Amino acid sequence: MAIPDYQSLMLPCLVRLRDGEPHKFGELVPLVADDLGLTAEDREQPLPSGRQGMFRNRLHWASFYMLRAGLLNRPKRGWFRLAQRGAEALRSQEPINNKYLQRFEEFLEFVKLDARDDEDDGTTPILSIDTRTPEELLKQGYQQHHDSLAGEILAKVRNCSPPFFEGLVIDLLVAMGYGGSRKDAGKAVGRSGDGGIDGIIKEDRLGLDAVYVQAKRWEASVGRPVVQAFTGSLEGHRARKGVLITTSDFSSDARDYVTRIEKRVVLINGKQLADLMIEHRIGVTEIQTYTLKRLDSDYFDEEQ
């Protein structure tokens, strides 16, 4: 089943705490998961960052927001207990979500909203009733920016001159660790005269193996015949590995073909090319860096 969003986890969390006793958060996680009937796969599903489980992260935000609204209290580090306000919320049988929490002044102050303005005309913004956690919203914003930037890059690449395209591919290959130095790669890779470039480069700086590279600045989709001709040319270059790059895309038949041949051939389409350029900082400039941090609970543990 799909993992519930963090607002949908508020009520199950309150139900588990209704005995009024303190519960350690780490012990609460599997209990709520059991109540919801989550599978082992659901419980282990990671966040996009891969550093924490999605379910645990969402339950954390559910409990943290309820703590800020006074529905829970925290008797000591890592423990939660149902507060009187939380017991009242359970008895009310109302949906427990951000909208419910906004009735409490402590929560409004936490999200830096002013709900006490006597002249409020009803246009005062309220906390978004979004089902995603702050980490998930940050990831989505990053992905949207990344996709927009990739689109801009690809449009530029498709309109650049053949010499510039050649230099771009060389810069990217060297940044990825192929071709040795830029000078070496520049000698090995050159224009082929058919709207693309090709050459054979070192797989690593020591030149222990060779990779045949072909890049085509095309608009049309690259089909199986082109890919088949590329794999056949590996023999003539004494290469067992190949990378075929295009600014367009590959047909499903072409992609299927490379999975059934003995030689190792990697197909990189326009979107992947733009993604690699962003990852290896080719043609992009860093304008802002954000570091996501979390509370170091051990620092505040006075019992140590």
ABEGO torsion letter per residue (X at the ends): XBBBBAAAAAAAAAAAAAAGBBBBAAAAAAAAAAAAGBBAAAAABBBAAGABBAAAAAAAAAAAAAAAAGABBBABBGBBBBBAAAAAAAAAGBBBBAAAAAABAAAAAAAGBBAABAABAGABBBBBBBABBAAAAAAAAAAAAAAAAAAAAAAAAAABBAAAAAAAAAAAAAAAGBGEBAAAAAAABBBAGAGBBBEBBBABAAGABBBBBBBBBBABBBBAAAAAAAAAAAAAAGBABBBBBBABBBBAAAAAAAAABABBBBBBBAAAAAAAAAAAGBGBBBABBBBBBBBBAAAABAAX
